[in-house]
Amino acid sequence: MTKRGLTGLDVAGKRVLVRVDFNIPIEQGIEAIASYDQRLRATLPTIHYLLERDCRVILCSHLGRPGGKVTEELRLAPVGDRLGFLLDRPVKSLDDCAGPGVATAVADMAPGDVVLLENLRFHPGEEKNDPQFSRDLAALADRFVMDAFAVAHRAHASTVGLPKLLPSAMGLLVQREVESMGRALESPERPLAALLGGAKVSDKILVLENLLDKLDHIFIGGGMCVTFLKALGANTGASSVETDRLDFAKELMERAEQRNIQVHLPGDLVISDRFGDDGEVKTVASGQVPDDWFIMDVGDATAKQFARELAACRTIIWNGPMGVFEIPRFSQGTRVVAQGIAGAEGVTTVVGGGSTAEAVEEMGLMDRMTHVSTGGGASLEFLEGKELPGIAALPDA
């Protein structure tokens, strides 16, 4: 069902409350915000659209996990300062998100003004989806725009409560997310490949179940490949094996073979005698991992082969790094594959959020991918075929 987009909502001259997702890694320090502002940049088109129509723009977001209590280090004012720089106009950060002081500040806004409410999760009513908290937020505005795809899988007061109280629509970011991933799932150019990594098979089971009948290729790296290699009888050393997923891995490979879907597993692996950045490192063939060594990354030959074969596909859905990317010496597999995808002409690349998006951003490849999702859990649930409450709550077009 198609949901109402921003162009279908009368916003001219209105007070518009926009749910954004500015949940960035502020724990790395205020000075690091500029290095992790993808989520701020992603919502700029929606903000500019509203400003061009003389709206009073009221932004609301959460930051971190304060547990319903005011937490000084999780205030949004530093994020508001960065947003003001990106917008090249003042952004007034308020010290609460509801109450008389907030109502007064909003009433004093002029067309073209932008305010940022304080962290929504300072109020216990946000995560509890408290109807009164939704009403308090709704009282500030004439319209509501949902532009926070990264929390669309959460049934919170600001995601599912507000659309019941105000004329609402998807923001441009959410619309782009839904259309890009929906197109990759429902009407992709073929061959269609899934490139899956990350720590656990269990995290991707529903994705694999939902995608399997649609795919032509499955490429598996990261910690996931350990369980698949073990299912084939390979020696995986001291690496963690999801023993309760071995049967699933076997069955999936059998089903893929029956459907003529090619499953690509690493042919070589980077291993270490310690799970960290201070151990001895070497590359071995898959199945040749010593008993007390850990699989840390796909090998160089595998990374180059994955990149080459992915470049021959027409649509790629990527979720999960190829190795322990946060340790630089084990990031090479992800880098080689990412650069191969980014450099492929005529290939649609849809990158899931979370650690995958962070890796792409860190490598400076954001603009060379067709679409990089801003949502980790939300993109995963979308790929699993689940309905996202924050989108389902919006009116149909």
BALOBA-1460 file (C-alpha; in Angstrom, 3 decimals):
// residues 397
<rec num="1" residu="m" x="0.000" y="0.000" z="0.000"/>
<rec num="2" residu="t" x="1.450" y="3.365" z="-1.028"/>
<rec num="3" residu="k" x="1.626" y="5.934" z="1.744"/>
<rec num="4" residu="r" x="1.080" y="9.669" z="1.397"/>
<rec num="5" residu="g" x="4.242" y="11.512" z="0.442"/>
<rec num="6" residu="l" x="5.276" y="15.016" z="1.404"/>
<rec num="7" residu="t" x="4.087" y="16.503" z="-1.883"/>
<rec num="8" residu="g" x="0.588" y="15.243" z="-1.059"/>
<rec num="9" residu="l" x="0.413" y="17.171" z="2.228"/>
<rec num="10" residu="d" x="-0.651" y="20.831" z="2.419"/>
<rec num="11" residu="v" x="2.175" y="22.397" z="4.429"/>
<rec num="12" residu="a" x="2.402" y="25.972" z="3.115"/>
<rec num="13" residu="g" x="2.787" y="28.396" z="6.009"/>
<rec num="14" residu="k" x="2.078" y="25.680" z="8.587"/>
<rec num="15" residu="r" x="3.799" y="24.632" z="11.784"/>
<rec num="16" residu="v" x="5.247" y="21.263" z="10.805"/>
<rec num="17" residu="l" x="6.549" y="18.746" z="13.346"/>
<rec num="18" residu="v" x="9.152" y="16.497" z="11.720"/>
<rec num="19" residu="r" x="10.292" y="13.272" z="13.356"/>
<rec num="20" residu="v" x="13.942" y="12.956" z="12.362"/>
<rec num="21" residu="d" x="16.614" y="10.522" z="13.483"/>
<rec num="22" residu="f" x="19.645" y="12.374" z="14.815"/>
<rec num="23" residu="n" x="20.824" y="9.419" z="16.893"/>
<rec num="24" residu="i" x="24.517" y="9.756" z="16.095"/>
<rec num="25" residu="p" x="27.512" y="8.447" z="18.118"/>
<rec num="26" residu="i" x="27.842" y="11.532" z="20.310"/>
<rec num="27" residu="e" x="29.806" y="9.510" z="22.877"/>
<rec num="28" residu="q" x="32.829" y="9.982" z="20.611"/>
<rec num="29" residu="g" x="32.774" y="13.674" z="21.486"/>
<rec num="30" residu="i" x="31.161" y="16.803" z="20.116"/>
<rec num="31" residu="e" x="34.111" y="17.421" z="17.807"/>
<rec num="32" residu="a" x="33.402" y="14.079" z="16.066"/>
<rec num="33" residu="i" x="29.822" y="14.979" z="15.080"/>
<rec num="34" residu="a" x="30.992" y="16.360" z="11.733"/>
<rec num="35" residu="s" x="32.424" y="12.929" z="10.883"/>
<rec num="36" residu="y" x="29.158" y="11.125" z="11.627"/>
<rec num="37" residu="d" x="26.488" y="13.476" z="10.309"/>
<rec num="38" residu="q" x="25.040" y="11.279" z="7.562"/>
<rec num="39" residu="r" x="21.673" y="11.169" z="9.314"/>
<rec num="40" residu="l" x="21.580" y="14.956" z="9.545"/>
<rec num="41" residu="r" x="22.469" y="15.393" z="5.880"/>
<rec num="42" residu="a" x="19.908" y="12.767" z="4.845"/>
<rec num="43" residu="t" x="16.994" y="14.795" z="6.187"/>
<rec num="44" residu="l" x="18.107" y="18.152" z="4.698"/>
<rec num="45" residu="p" x="15.946" y="17.739" z="1.562"/>
<rec num="46" residu="t" x="12.796" y="17.495" z="3.696"/>
<rec num="47" residu="i" x="13.774" y="20.500" z="5.820"/>
<rec num="48" residu="h" x="14.601" y="22.586" z="2.726"/>
<rec num="49" residu="y" x="11.280" y="21.569" z="1.121"/>
<rec num="50" residu="l" x="9.409" y="22.886" z="4.159"/>
<rec num="51" residu="l" x="11.454" y="26.075" z="4.455"/>
<rec num="52" residu="e" x="10.779" y="26.882" z="0.803"/>
<rec num="53" residu="r" x="7.079" y="26.843" z="1.701"/>
<rec num="54" residu="d" x="7.385" y="29.272" z="4.611"/>
<rec num="55" residu="c" x="6.854" y="26.602" z="7.231"/>
<rec num="56" residu="r" x="7.814" y="26.818" z="10.864"/>
<rec num="57" residu="v" x="9.900" y="23.653" z="11.187"/>
<rec num="58" residu="i" x="9.850" y="21.836" z="14.524"/>
<rec num="59" residu="l" x="12.268" y="18.894" z="14.639"/>
<rec num="60" residu="c" x="12.118" y="16.077" z="17.157"/>
<rec num="61" residu="s" x="14.509" y="13.172" z="17.688"/>
<rec num="62" residu="h" x="15.931" y="10.830" z="20.289"/>
<rec num="63" residu="l" x="19.603" y="10.400" z="21.130"/>
<rec num="64" residu="g" x="20.996" y="7.330" z="22.870"/>
<rec num="65" residu="r" x="19.235" y="5.382" z="25.616"/>
<rec num="66" residu="p" x="18.566" y="7.716" z="28.548"/>
<rec num="67" residu="g" x="15.785" y="5.452" z="29.852"/>
<rec num="68" residu="g" x="13.164" y="8.159" z="30.326"/>
<rec num="69" residu="k" x="15.440" y="10.405" z="32.390"/>
<rec num="70" residu="v" x="17.318" y="13.613" z="31.620"/>
<rec num="71" residu="t" x="20.938" y="12.723" z="30.844"/>
<rec num="72" residu="e" x="23.178" y="15.736" z="30.344"/>
<rec num="73" residu="e" x="25.591" y="14.099" z="27.902"/>
<rec num="74" residu="l" x="22.668" y="13.104" z="25.665"/>
<rec num="75" residu="r" x="21.282" y="16.569" z="25.082"/>
<rec num="76" residu="l" x="20.670" y="17.442" z="21.441"/>
<rec num="77" residu="a" x="22.024" y="21.018" z="21.428"/>
<rec num="78" residu="p" x="25.434" y="20.045" z="19.923"/>
<rec num="79" residu="v" x="23.597" y="18.197" z="17.155"/>
<rec num="80" residu="g" x="21.456" y="21.274" z="16.584"/>
<rec num="81" residu="d" x="24.606" y="23.367" z="16.215"/>
<rec num="82" residu="r" x="25.896" y="21.018" z="13.508"/>
<rec num="83" residu="l" x="22.523" y="21.070" z="11.743"/>
<rec num="84" residu="g" x="22.564" y="24.874" z="11.753"/>
<rec num="85" residu="f" x="25.946" y="24.761" z="10.035"/>
<rec num="86" residu="l" x="24.626" y="22.352" z="7.391"/>
<rec num="87" residu="l" x="21.490" y="24.456" z="6.824"/>
<rec num="88" residu="d" x="23.412" y="27.744" z="6.931"/>
<rec num="89" residu="r" x="20.761" y="29.202" z="9.212"/>
<rec num="90" residu="p" x="20.146" y="29.249" z="12.987"/>
<rec num="91" residu="v" x="18.626" y="26.190" z="14.649"/>
<rec num="92" residu="k" x="17.245" y="26.942" z="18.107"/>
<rec num="93" residu="s" x="17.672" y="23.988" z="20.461"/>
<rec num="94" residu="l" x="15.077" y="23.867" z="23.230"/>
<rec num="95" residu="d" x="15.685" y="22.385" z="26.681"/>
<rec num="96" residu="d" x="12.572" y="20.194" z="26.641"/>
<rec num="97" residu="c" x="10.211" y="18.668" z="24.098"/>
<rec num="98" residu="a" x="6.893" y="19.449" z="25.796"/>
<rec num="99" residu="g" x="5.455" y="21.858" z="28.328"/>
<rec num="100" residu="p" x="4.655" y="25.584" z="28.601"/>
<rec num="101" residu="g" x="8.175" y="26.763" z="27.761"/>
<rec num="102" residu="v" x="8.252" y="24.739" z="24.569"/>
<rec num="103" residu="a" x="4.749" y="25.915" z="23.595"/>
<rec num="104" residu="t" x="5.835" y="29.537" z="24.057"/>
<rec num="105" residu="a" x="8.997" y="29.072" z="21.990"/>
<rec num="106" residu="v" x="7.006" y="27.497" z="19.165"/>
<rec num="107" residu="a" x="4.348" y="30.216" z="19.309"/>
<rec num="108" residu="d" x="7.094" y="32.816" z="18.858"/>
<rec num="109" residu="m" x="8.426" y="31.184" z="15.669"/>
<rec num="110" residu="a" x="8.302" y="33.058" z="12.384"/>
<rec num="111" residu="p" x="8.031" y="31.456" z="8.919"/>
<rec num="112" residu="g" x="11.412" y="29.933" z="8.054"/>
<rec num="113" residu="d" x="12.433" y="29.370" z="11.674"/>
<rec num="114" residu="v" x="13.802" y="25.979" z="12.744"/>
<rec num="115" residu="v" x="13.710" y="24.632" z="16.294"/>
<rec num="116" residu="l" x="14.980" y="21.320" z="17.631"/>
<rec num="117" residu="l" x="13.143" y="19.844" z="20.584"/>
<rec num="118" residu="e" x="15.110" y="18.198" z="23.360"/>
<rec num="119" residu="n" x="15.756" y="14.436" z="23.376"/>
<rec num="120" residu="l" x="12.383" y="12.665" z="23.174"/>
<rec num="121" residu="r" x="13.617" y="9.763" z="25.277"/>
<rec num="122" residu="f" x="14.128" y="12.019" z="28.291"/>
<rec num="123" residu="h" x="10.369" y="11.412" z="28.664"/>
<rec num="124" residu="p" x="9.242" y="7.869" z="29.590"/>
<rec num="125" residu="g" x="6.110" y="8.391" z="27.489"/>
<rec num="126" residu="e" x="8.079" y="8.234" z="24.225"/>
<rec num="127" residu="e" x="9.103" y="4.582" z="24.278"/>
<rec num="128" residu="k" x="5.899" y="3.584" z="26.089"/>
<rec num="129" residu="n" x="3.854" y="5.092" z="23.250"/>
<rec num="130" residu="d" x="1.928" y="7.097" z="25.838"/>
<rec num="131" residu="p" x="-1.110" y="8.771" z="24.183"/>
<rec num="132" residu="q" x="-0.768" y="11.854" z="26.401"/>
<rec num="133" residu="f" x="2.829" y="12.378" z="25.330"/>
<rec num="134" residu="s" x="1.711" y="12.101" z="21.702"/>
<rec num="135" residu="r" x="-0.968" y="14.726" z="22.379"/>
<rec num="136" residu="d" x="1.588" y="17.032" z="24.017"/>
<rec num="137" residu="l" x="3.782" y="16.830" z="20.916"/>
<rec num="138" residu="a" x="0.876" y="17.167" z="18.497"/>
<rec num="139" residu="a" x="-0.288" y="20.362" z="20.240"/>
<rec num="140" residu="l" x="2.833" y="22.096" z="18.932"/>
<rec num="141" residu="a" x="2.034" y="21.708" z="15.237"/>
<rec num="142" residu="d" x="-0.498" y="21.712" z="12.404"/>
<rec num="143" residu="r" x="1.118" y="18.884" z="10.405"/>
<rec num="144" residu="f" x="3.363" y="15.872" z="11.054"/>
<rec num="145" residu="v" x="6.071" y="14.492" z="8.766"/>
<rec num="146" residu="m" x="7.732" y="11.130" z="9.436"/>
<rec num="147" residu="d" x="11.311" y="11.382" z="8.186"/>
<rec num="148" residu="a" x="13.029" y="9.001" z="10.628"/>
<rec num="149" residu="f" x="13.322" y="5.689" z="8.811"/>
<rec num="150" residu="a" x="15.811" y="4.400" z="11.380"/>
<rec num="151" residu="v" x="13.061" y="4.243" z="14.033"/>
<rec num="152" residu="a" x="10.180" y="3.301" z="11.748"/>
<rec num="153" residu="h" x="10.291" y="-0.218" z="13.228"/>
<rec num="154" residu="r" x="9.551" y="1.208" z="16.706"/>
<rec num="155" residu="a" x="5.985" y="1.760" z="17.911"/>
<rec num="156" residu="h" x="6.697" y="4.898" z="19.946"/>
<rec num="157" residu="a" x="4.679" y="8.016" z="20.701"/>
<rec num="158" residu="s" x="6.494" y="10.062" z="18.070"/>
<rec num="159" residu="t" x="6.302" y="7.407" z="15.353"/>
<rec num="160" residu="v" x="2.847" y="5.835" z="15.602"/>
<rec num="161" residu="g" x="1.021" y="8.165" z="17.983"/>
<rec num="162" residu="l" x="1.396" y="11.415" z="16.062"/>
<rec num="163" residu="p" x="-0.077" y="10.250" z="12.721"/>
<rec num="164" residu="k" x="-3.352" y="9.601" z="14.569"/>
<rec num="165" residu="l" x="-3.512" y="13.215" z="15.715"/>
<rec num="166" residu="l" x="-2.243" y="15.361" z="12.827"/>
<rec num="167" residu="p" x="-2.481" y="15.340" z="9.011"/>
<rec num="168" residu="s" x="0.649" y="13.353" z="8.166"/>
<rec num="169" residu="a" x="2.961" y="12.155" z="5.420"/>
<rec num="170" residu="m" x="6.298" y="10.484" z="4.744"/>
<rec num="171" residu="g" x="9.261" y="12.801" z="4.484"/>
<rec num="172" residu="l" x="11.516" y="12.695" z="1.440"/>
<rec num="173" residu="l" x="14.076" y="10.522" z="3.261"/>
<rec num="174" residu="v" x="11.547" y="7.885" z="4.305"/>
<rec num="175" residu="q" x="9.995" y="7.896" z="0.851"/>
<rec num="176" residu="r" x="13.412" y="7.359" z="-0.740"/>
<rec num="177" residu="e" x="14.181" y="4.509" z="1.674"/>
<rec num="178" residu="v" x="10.902" y="2.733" z="1.014"/>
<rec num="179" residu="e" x="11.078" y="3.171" z="-2.757"/>
<rec num="180" residu="s" x="14.753" y="2.174" z="-3.091"/>
<rec num="181" residu="m" x="14.537" y="-0.965" z="-0.986"/>
<rec num="182" residu="g" x="11.086" y="-1.843" z="-2.257"/>
<rec num="183" residu="r" x="12.293" y="-1.673" z="-5.856"/>
<rec num="184" residu="a" x="15.297" y="-3.881" z="-5.043"/>
<rec num="185" residu="l" x="12.977" y="-6.466" z="-3.517"/>
<rec num="186" residu="e" x="10.023" y="-6.353" z="-5.877"/>
<rec num="187" residu="s" x="11.283" y="-5.345" z="-9.321"/>
<rec num="188" residu="p" x="15.085" y="-5.602" z="-9.441"/>
<rec num="189" residu="e" x="17.196" y="-5.746" z="-12.539"/>
<rec num="190" residu="r" x="18.801" y="-9.177" z="-12.701"/>
<rec num="191" residu="p" x="21.020" y="-10.855" z="-11.746"/>
<rec num="192" residu="l" x="20.043" y="-10.007" z="-8.147"/>
<rec num="193" residu="a" x="22.625" y="-10.683" z="-5.440"/>
<rec num="194" residu="a" x="22.530" y="-10.552" z="-1.651"/>
<rec num="195" residu="l" x="25.860" y="-9.792" z="0.014"/>
<rec num="196" residu="l" x="25.523" y="-10.750" z="3.668"/>
<rec num="197" residu="g" x="27.987" y="-10.469" z="6.522"/>
<rec num="198" residu="g" x="28.016" y="-9.472" z="10.143"/>
<rec num="199" residu="a" x="28.400" y="-11.588" z="13.222"/>
<rec num="200" residu="k" x="25.522" y="-14.057" z="13.251"/>
<rec num="201" residu="v" x="23.420" y="-16.206" z="10.949"/>
<rec num="202" residu="s" x="20.524" y="-15.796" z="13.385"/>
<rec num="203" residu="d" x="20.460" y="-12.041" z="12.647"/>
<rec num="204" residu="k" x="19.892" y="-12.734" z="8.948"/>
<rec num="205" residu="i" x="17.649" y="-15.822" z="8.973"/>
<rec num="206" residu="l" x="14.457" y="-13.921" z="8.180"/>
<rec num="207" residu="v" x="16.231" y="-11.885" z="5.499"/>
<rec num="208" residu="l" x="17.441" y="-15.090" z="3.845"/>
<rec num="209" residu="e" x="14.001" y="-16.662" z="4.096"/>
<rec num="210" residu="n" x="12.336" y="-13.612" z="2.541"/>
<rec num="211" residu="l" x="14.911" y="-13.111" z="-0.216"/>
<rec num="212" residu="l" x="15.808" y="-16.661" z="-1.194"/>
<rec num="213" residu="d" x="13.228" y="-17.171" z="-3.928"/>
<rec num="214" residu="k" x="14.074" y="-13.774" z="-5.429"/>
<rec num="215" residu="l" x="17.869" y="-14.153" z="-5.625"/>
<rec num="216" residu="d" x="20.315" y="-15.323" z="-8.256"/>
<rec num="217" residu="h" x="23.399" y="-15.137" z="-6.018"/>
<rec num="218" residu="i" x="24.183" y="-15.178" z="-2.279"/>
<rec num="219" residu="f" x="27.612" y="-14.019" z="-1.095"/>
<rec num="220" residu="i" x="28.378" y="-14.773" z="2.553"/>
<rec num="221" residu="g" x="31.216" y="-13.297" z="4.609"/>
<rec num="222" residu="g" x="31.740" y="-11.984" z="8.122"/>
<rec num="223" residu="g" x="31.081" y="-14.119" z="11.173"/>
<rec num="224" residu="m" x="28.126" y="-15.623" z="9.294"/>
<rec num="225" residu="c" x="30.423" y="-17.592" z="7.007"/>
<rec num="226" residu="v" x="31.848" y="-19.539" z="9.965"/>
<rec num="227" residu="t" x="28.589" y="-21.411" z="10.512"/>
<rec num="228" residu="f" x="28.108" y="-22.043" z="6.789"/>
<rec num="229" residu="l" x="31.667" y="-23.373" z="6.424"/>
<rec num="230" residu="k" x="31.190" y="-25.565" z="9.488"/>
<rec num="231" residu="a" x="27.963" y="-26.906" z="7.994"/>
<rec num="232" residu="l" x="30.041" y="-28.078" z="5.026"/>
<rec num="233" residu="g" x="32.407" y="-29.896" z="7.370"/>
<rec num="234" residu="a" x="35.249" y="-27.349" z="7.250"/>
<rec num="235" residu="n" x="37.534" y="-26.737" z="10.199"/>
<rec num="236" residu="t" x="36.760" y="-23.267" z="11.570"/>
<rec num="237" residu="g" x="39.231" y="-23.221" z="14.481"/>
<rec num="238" residu="a" x="38.224" y="-21.366" z="17.640"/>
<rec num="239" residu="s" x="35.710" y="-19.138" z="15.863"/>
<rec num="240" residu="s" x="32.217" y="-18.998" z="17.276"/>
<rec num="241" residu="v" x="29.854" y="-21.425" z="15.531"/>
<rec num="242" residu="e" x="26.090" y="-21.128" z="15.900"/>
<rec num="243" residu="t" x="25.553" y="-24.847" z="16.393"/>
<rec num="244" residu="d" x="21.780" y="-24.372" z="16.532"/>
<rec num="245" residu="r" x="21.916" y="-22.866" z="13.021"/>
<rec num="246" residu="l" x="23.976" y="-25.568" z="11.310"/>
<rec num="247" residu="d" x="20.885" y="-27.385" z="10.035"/>
<rec num="248" residu="f" x="19.457" y="-24.125" z="8.728"/>
<rec num="249" residu="a" x="22.692" y="-23.386" z="6.872"/>
<rec num="250" residu="k" x="22.713" y="-26.853" z="5.298"/>
<rec num="251" residu="e" x="19.067" y="-26.619" z="4.292"/>
<rec num="252" residu="l" x="19.481" y="-23.147" z="2.836"/>
<rec num="253" residu="m" x="22.400" y="-24.263" z="0.667"/>
<rec num="254" residu="e" x="20.394" y="-27.286" z="-0.482"/>
<rec num="255" residu="r" x="17.370" y="-25.147" z="-1.313"/>
<rec num="256" residu="a" x="19.568" y="-22.679" z="-3.172"/>
<rec num="257" residu="e" x="21.063" y="-25.465" z="-5.260"/>
<rec num="258" residu="q" x="17.584" y="-26.758" z="-6.130"/>
<rec num="259" residu="r" x="16.595" y="-23.252" z="-7.278"/>
<rec num="260" residu="n" x="19.832" y="-22.746" z="-9.239"/>
<rec num="261" residu="i" x="20.916" y="-19.949" z="-6.876"/>
<rec num="262" residu="q" x="24.675" y="-19.708" z="-6.537"/>
<rec num="263" residu="v" x="26.011" y="-19.549" z="-2.970"/>
<rec num="264" residu="h" x="29.466" y="-17.976" z="-2.709"/>
<rec num="265" residu="l" x="31.558" y="-18.707" z="0.410"/>
<rec num="266" residu="p" x="35.127" y="-17.556" z="1.137"/>
<rec num="267" residu="g" x="37.919" y="-19.563" z="-0.467"/>
<rec num="268" residu="d" x="40.551" y="-18.016" z="1.784"/>
<rec num="269" residu="l" x="40.429" y="-16.410" z="5.215"/>
<rec num="270" residu="v" x="42.428" y="-14.000" z="7.328"/>
<rec num="271" residu="i" x="42.946" y="-15.582" z="10.751"/>
<rec num="272" residu="s" x="44.566" y="-14.597" z="14.034"/>
<rec num="273" residu="d" x="45.678" y="-16.452" z="17.143"/>
<rec num="274" residu="r" x="43.852" y="-13.811" z="19.226"/>
<rec num="275" residu="f" x="40.457" y="-12.205" z="18.784"/>
<rec num="276" residu="g" x="41.771" y="-8.662" z="18.841"/>
<rec num="277" residu="d" x="44.290" y="-6.381" z="17.198"/>
<rec num="278" residu="d" x="47.450" y="-7.682" z="18.845"/>
<rec num="279" residu="g" x="47.725" y="-11.278" z="17.670"/>
<rec num="280" residu="e" x="49.651" y="-13.015" z="14.919"/>
<rec num="281" residu="v" x="47.870" y="-12.816" z="11.572"/>
<rec num="282" residu="k" x="48.036" y="-14.978" z="8.462"/>
<rec num="283" residu="t" x="45.926" y="-16.035" z="5.502"/>
<rec num="284" residu="v" x="44.882" y="-19.651" z="4.972"/>
<rec num="285" residu="a" x="42.588" y="-21.579" z="2.660"/>
<rec num="286" residu="s" x="39.061" y="-22.168" z="3.938"/>
<rec num="287" residu="g" x="39.025" y="-25.387" z="5.936"/>
<rec num="288" residu="q" x="42.669" y="-24.992" z="6.973"/>
<rec num="289" residu="v" x="42.099" y="-22.953" z="10.134"/>
<rec num="290" residu="p" x="44.189" y="-24.258" z="13.098"/>
<rec num="291" residu="d" x="42.161" y="-25.329" z="16.105"/>
<rec num="292" residu="d" x="43.009" y="-22.361" z="18.326"/>
<rec num="293" residu="w" x="42.889" y="-19.591" z="15.692"/>
<rec num="294" residu="f" x="40.045" y="-17.181" z="14.890"/>
<rec num="295" residu="i" x="38.537" y="-16.239" z="11.516"/>
<rec num="296" residu="m" x="38.716" y="-12.423" z="11.349"/>
<rec num="297" residu="d" x="38.112" y="-11.499" z="7.698"/>
<rec num="298" residu="v" x="37.713" y="-12.902" z="4.224"/>
<rec num="299" residu="g" x="41.020" y="-13.315" z="2.395"/>
<rec num="300" residu="d" x="42.276" y="-11.023" z="-0.331"/>
<rec num="301" residu="a" x="41.572" y="-13.547" z="-3.102"/>
<rec num="302" residu="t" x="38.005" y="-13.991" z="-1.854"/>
<rec num="303" residu="a" x="37.419" y="-10.246" z="-1.548"/>
<rec num="304" residu="k" x="38.620" y="-9.665" z="-5.110"/>
<rec num="305" residu="q" x="36.539" y="-12.577" z="-6.423"/>
<rec num="306" residu="f" x="33.418" y="-11.339" z="-4.576"/>
<rec num="307" residu="a" x="33.977" y="-7.825" z="-5.971"/>
<rec num="308" residu="r" x="34.466" y="-9.112" z="-9.518"/>
<rec num="309" residu="e" x="31.408" y="-11.397" z="-9.485"/>
<rec num="310" residu="l" x="29.201" y="-8.804" z="-7.772"/>
<rec num="311" residu="a" x="30.140" y="-6.279" z="-10.441"/>
<rec num="312" residu="a" x="28.603" y="-8.650" z="-13.003"/>
<rec num="313" residu="c" x="25.230" y="-8.463" z="-11.218"/>
<rec num="314" residu="r" x="22.672" y="-5.732" z="-11.877"/>
<rec num="315" residu="t" x="21.221" y="-5.329" z="-8.363"/>
<rec num="316" residu="i" x="23.025" y="-5.870" z="-5.055"/>
<rec num="317" residu="i" x="21.502" y="-5.860" z="-1.575"/>
<rec num="318" residu="w" x="24.289" y="-5.578" z="1.002"/>
<rec num="319" residu="n" x="23.896" y="-6.031" z="4.755"/>
<rec num="320" residu="g" x="26.864" y="-6.728" z="7.004"/>
<rec num="321" residu="p" x="30.669" y="-6.274" z="6.771"/>
<rec num="322" residu="m" x="32.968" y="-9.043" z="5.538"/>
<rec num="323" residu="g" x="35.151" y="-9.123" z="8.651"/>
<rec num="324" residu="v" x="35.786" y="-7.502" z="12.025"/>
<rec num="325" residu="f" x="35.749" y="-4.103" z="10.335"/>
<rec num="326" residu="e" x="36.146" y="-2.063" z="13.513"/>
<rec num="327" residu="i" x="39.701" y="-3.444" z="13.848"/>
<rec num="328" residu="p" x="41.611" y="-1.797" z="10.969"/>
<rec num="329" residu="r" x="43.806" y="-4.786" z="10.135"/>
<rec num="330" residu="f" x="40.655" y="-6.861" z="9.557"/>
<rec num="331" residu="s" x="38.789" y="-4.283" z="7.458"/>
<rec num="332" residu="q" x="40.498" y="-5.027" z="4.145"/>
<rec num="333" residu="g" x="37.951" y="-7.577" z="2.909"/>
<rec num="334" residu="t" x="35.088" y="-5.133" z="3.424"/>
<rec num="335" residu="r" x="37.096" y="-2.341" z="1.770"/>
<rec num="336" residu="v" x="37.943" y="-4.355" z="-1.344"/>
<rec num="337" residu="v" x="34.359" y="-5.542" z="-1.795"/>
<rec num="338" residu="a" x="32.906" y="-2.064" z="-1.125"/>
<rec num="339" residu="q" x="35.255" y="-0.411" z="-3.588"/>
<rec num="340" residu="g" x="34.433" y="-3.053" z="-6.189"/>
<rec num="341" residu="i" x="30.699" y="-2.451" z="-5.776"/>
<rec num="342" residu="a" x="31.089" y="1.325" z="-5.756"/>
<rec num="343" residu="g" x="33.077" y="1.247" z="-8.963"/>
<rec num="344" residu="a" x="30.676" y="-1.008" z="-10.872"/>
<rec num="345" residu="e" x="28.852" y="0.732" z="-13.716"/>
<rec num="346" residu="g" x="25.176" y="0.057" z="-14.281"/>
<rec num="347" residu="v" x="24.763" y="-1.751" z="-10.948"/>
<rec num="348" residu="t" x="22.104" y="-0.763" z="-8.409"/>
<rec num="349" residu="t" x="23.562" y="-1.063" z="-4.906"/>
<rec num="350" residu="v" x="21.275" y="-0.927" z="-1.879"/>
<rec num="351" residu="v" x="23.251" y="-0.867" z="1.366"/>
<rec num="352" residu="g" x="21.594" y="-1.756" z="4.672"/>
<rec num="353" residu="g" x="22.123" y="0.543" z="7.616"/>
<rec num="354" residu="g" x="23.972" y="0.015" z="10.884"/>
<rec num="355" residu="s" x="27.584" y="-1.132" z="10.719"/>
<rec num="356" residu="t" x="27.457" y="-1.522" z="6.932"/>
<rec num="357" residu="a" x="26.446" y="2.100" z="6.402"/>
<rec num="358" residu="e" x="29.067" y="3.243" z="8.920"/>
<rec num="359" residu="a" x="31.745" y="1.322" z="6.997"/>
<rec num="360" residu="v" x="30.678" y="2.857" z="3.679"/>
<rec num="361" residu="e" x="30.608" y="6.330" z="5.230"/>
<rec num="362" residu="e" x="34.039" y="5.853" z="6.806"/>
<rec num="363" residu="m" x="35.452" y="4.828" z="3.414"/>
<rec num="364" residu="g" x="33.985" y="7.896" z="1.709"/>
<rec num="365" residu="l" x="31.870" y="5.809" z="-0.663"/>
<rec num="366" residu="m" x="28.394" y="7.097" z="0.248"/>
<rec num="367" residu="d" x="27.896" y="9.003" z="-2.997"/>
<rec num="368" residu="r" x="28.999" y="6.049" z="-5.124"/>
<rec num="369" residu="m" x="26.287" y="3.712" z="-3.850"/>
<rec num="370" residu="t" x="22.770" y="3.898" z="-5.268"/>
<rec num="371" residu="h" x="21.201" y="3.969" z="-1.818"/>
<rec num="372" residu="v" x="22.660" y="3.720" z="1.679"/>
<rec num="373" residu="s" x="19.976" y="3.221" z="4.298"/>
<rec num="374" residu="t" x="19.949" y="5.353" z="7.425"/>
<rec num="375" residu="g" x="18.332" y="2.545" z="9.411"/>
<rec num="376" residu="g" x="20.034" y="-0.558" z="10.788"/>
<rec num="377" residu="g" x="17.222" y="-2.473" z="12.489"/>
<rec num="378" residu="a" x="14.575" y="-0.852" z="10.293"/>
<rec num="379" residu="s" x="16.314" y="-1.814" z="7.049"/>
<rec num="380" residu="l" x="16.803" y="-5.356" z="8.335"/>
<rec num="381" residu="e" x="13.110" y="-5.705" z="9.171"/>
<rec num="382" residu="f" x="12.156" y="-4.215" z="5.809"/>
<rec num="383" residu="l" x="14.334" y="-6.808" z="4.061"/>
<rec num="384" residu="e" x="12.690" y="-9.474" z="6.217"/>
<rec num="385" residu="g" x="9.346" y="-8.452" z="4.736"/>
<rec num="386" residu="k" x="7.961" y="-7.081" z="7.985"/>
<rec num="387" residu="e" x="5.567" y="-4.162" z="8.243"/>
<rec num="388" residu="l" x="7.216" y="-1.155" z="9.893"/>
<rec num="389" residu="p" x="4.814" y="0.446" z="12.441"/>
<rec num="390" residu="g" x="6.053" y="4.002" z="11.846"/>
<rec num="391" residu="i" x="5.214" y="3.724" z="8.152"/>
<rec num="392" residu="a" x="2.058" y="1.652" z="8.523"/>
<rec num="393" residu="a" x="0.611" y="4.356" z="10.790"/>
<rec num="394" residu="l" x="0.755" y="6.971" z="8.010"/>
<rec num="395" residu="p" x="-2.285" y="7.581" z="5.777"/>
<rec num="396" residu="d" x="-2.480" y="5.939" z="2.373"/>
<rec num="397" residu="a" x="-1.855" y="8.066" z="-0.675"/>
